[in-house]
Amino acid sequence: MSAVQEEFDEDSFELSPLEFKTALEQDLGAVLIDVREQYEWDICYIDGARLLPTSSFDPSTSGLDTETPIYLYCYKGQRSMTALKELWNAGYKNLKNLKGGIDLWAEEVDPDMPQY
């Protein structure tokens, strides 16, 4: 009998922009990670975020604690989900992804934020 590998359920990690904002406000020990590139960060970012671009993203050198809640975002939500999976596979378990990325955040949470 072969072992069944646990299915990775992306939906269980995703929060809508409003859920993400509320969770961040309530989870004071959480770390907010922006996985976009520097040129995107220069246009807009969420206050309190730390830039760790996917182009050079490596869980082992990120300096992140496996026990700390980590909230990730990118432009539309795909790159941050990729980074989330890398963290998950490296043993991080307290992870959340911003569904729709900073683009949807700007529409639903911060209408004054520049969009691109």
N, C-alpha and C positions, 0 to 999 in steps of 0.2 A: 504494500500500500504506500503510495507516494504522499509526501507531506504537501498539504495545500498552503500555498503562499498567501499571506494576508493581502487582501485587495486594498489598494491605496485609493481612498475615496476623496477626491479633490473637494467635493461639495462640503465635506465636514470641516474644512479649513477656511472656507470662504465666508467673509462678512460683507454685507452691503456697506456703502460709505457711512451711513448713519450708525449702523451697528459697530463698525470699526471705530468711529469717533467715540462712541459711548464706552466701548470696551477699553480703549486707550485711556480715557479719562478715569476709569475705575481701576485699571490695572497699573498702579503707580510704579511698579518695578519693571514694567515692560520696556523693551528696546524696540525702537522704530527704525526699520532698515529700508532705505531706498536703493533699489538695485538697477536704476537707470544709469545712463552715462553722464559724465560731467556736463556736457553741453545741454542736456535735458534739465539737469539740476539747476543750471544757471538761469533757466526760464522760470521755473517754479519748483517749490518743494513744500512738504508739510512740516510745520515748525516742530523741532525736537528730533527730526530724523537724522540718521547717519548714512552717508553715502558709501555703499559697497557695490560697485558696478558688476553686473553679471559677466562682463568681459574678463574680469580678473577675480571672480568670486570663488572662494575656496573655504569651506567650513573649517578646515583644520588651521587656517591662518587668520580667520575672521576675528579672533579674540572674543567670540561670543561664548557665553556660559550655557551648557546644555540644559541647565535647570531654569534659566531665565525665560519668561514669556517673550517671544519674538514676533513682531508684527511686520509683515513685508508688503511693499507695494512697488509698482513700476508704472508705465504709462497706461496700459490697458488690462493688466493682470496676468498675462501669460509668462513673462520673464520672472516675475516674483513667484509664481507657482513652480517654475523650474528650480529656482533657488530654494524654495521651501522643500521640494522633494530631495534636493541634495542634502539639506540640513536634516531632514527626517531620516534619510539613509545613513547619516553620520551619527545618529543617536539623539538628536534633538526632538522633543516630543510636544512642547508647548508652543505651537506655531499657528499663526493666523495670516490669511492673505486678503488684501483689499480687492474685492470683486469689482471689476471695471476699472481698476487702477486710479491714478491721480486724475485722469480725464473725467471719470464719473464723479470723483470726489469734488472736483471744481464745479460740476453741475449741481450736485445735491447738497454739498456741505459748505463750500466756500466760493460763492459766485463771483467774488472779486479777484480770484486767483487767475493769473494769465493761463490761457490754453494754447496748445500748439497742435 
